[in-house]
Amino acid sequence: MTGNGQLDELRVVAAGGFNAVGTDIALEDSEEPTTGALTLKDELTFEDGSIFVTATGAIRYSFNPRSCVRSNSFSGTYHITGGTGAYEGLPGGGT
């Protein structure tokens, strides 16, 4: 996923089981206070429908002062929690 610095809407490129370009819209984010684990709920919208995903893990931030580029890296697990259109009933998850 790539973005322009605004985390509420990112470009997403799917490759593999299907190939499509769409938008990742953040629906809800929460943080576990004792462990710092993040839970992210997103809607991935494509021309043929949407996929709803819940991911749990940690985000690592880095900043390169020379290029003035900030990068975020998420590591954790994800589960597909639903879908619409062509993605209705789509199962899945992973790391």
C-alpha positions as CSV (number, residue, x, y, z in Angstrom):
1,M,0.0,0.0,0.0
2,T,1.2,3.5,-0.7
3,G,0.0,6.9,0.3
4,N,0.6,10.5,0.1
5,G,1.1,11.1,3.8
6,Q,-2.6,11.0,4.7
7,L,-3.2,7.8,6.6
8,D,-7.0,7.8,6.2
9,E,-6.9,6.8,2.5
10,L,-4.1,4.9,0.8
11,R,-3.6,3.4,-2.6
12,V,-3.7,-0.4,-2.5
13,V,-2.4,-2.8,-5.2
14,A,-3.6,-6.4,-5.0
15,A,-1.6,-9.1,-6.9
16,G,-2.0,-12.9,-6.7
17,G,-5.5,-14.4,-6.3
18,F,-6.8,-11.3,-8.1
19,N,-5.2,-8.3,-9.6
20,A,-6.6,-4.8,-8.9
21,V,-5.8,-1.3,-7.9
22,G,-8.0,0.4,-5.3
23,T,-8.2,2.4,-2.1
24,D,-7.6,1.4,1.5
25,I,-9.9,3.4,3.8
26,A,-9.1,3.3,7.6
27,L,-12.4,2.6,9.4
28,E,-11.2,2.2,13.0
29,D,-7.8,2.0,14.8
30,S,-7.3,1.0,18.5
31,E,-4.3,0.4,20.7
32,E,-4.0,-2.1,23.5
33,P,-2.6,0.1,26.4
34,T,-0.5,-2.6,28.1
35,T,1.2,-4.1,25.1
36,G,1.0,-1.3,22.5
37,A,-0.5,-3.8,20.0
38,L,-2.6,-2.0,17.3
39,T,-5.8,-3.3,15.8
40,L,-6.6,-1.7,12.4
41,K,-10.0,-2.1,10.6
42,D,-9.9,-1.1,7.0
43,E,-12.0,-1.3,3.9
44,L,-10.2,-2.1,0.6
45,T,-12.3,-0.8,-2.2
46,F,-11.9,-2.0,-5.8
47,E,-14.0,-1.5,-8.9
48,D,-15.7,-4.9,-8.4
49,G,-16.4,-4.5,-4.6
50,S,-14.9,-4.1,-1.2
51,I,-12.9,-6.3,1.2
52,F,-13.1,-5.7,4.9
53,V,-9.9,-6.5,6.8
54,T,-8.9,-6.5,10.5
55,A,-5.1,-6.5,11.3
56,T,-3.4,-6.7,14.6
57,G,0.3,-6.0,15.2
58,A,2.8,-3.2,15.5
59,I,3.8,-0.3,13.3
60,R,7.5,0.8,13.0
61,Y,8.2,4.3,11.8
62,S,11.4,5.5,10.3
63,F,12.4,8.9,8.9
64,N,15.3,9.7,6.5
65,P,16.3,13.3,7.2
66,R,18.4,13.4,4.0
67,S,15.5,12.6,1.7
68,C,12.8,13.9,4.0
69,V,10.9,10.6,3.5
70,R,9.0,8.9,6.4
71,S,8.2,5.2,6.1
72,N,5.8,3.1,8.1
73,S,6.1,-0.7,8.3
74,F,3.2,-2.8,9.8
75,S,4.0,-6.3,11.0
76,G,1.3,-8.6,12.3
77,T,-1.7,-10.8,11.3
78,Y,-4.7,-10.0,9.3
79,H,-8.2,-11.5,8.8
80,I,-10.7,-10.9,6.0
81,T,-13.9,-10.2,7.9
82,G,-16.3,-9.6,4.9
83,G,-16.7,-8.5,1.4
84,T,-19.1,-7.0,-1.1
85,G,-19.7,-7.5,-4.8
86,A,-17.1,-9.9,-6.4
87,Y,-15.5,-10.3,-2.9
88,E,-18.6,-11.4,-1.0
89,G,-17.8,-14.5,1.1
90,L,-14.1,-14.2,0.4
91,P,-12.2,-16.0,3.2
92,G,-8.6,-15.4,4.2
93,G,-6.0,-14.1,6.4
94,G,-2.3,-14.3,7.0
95,T,0.8,-12.5,8.3
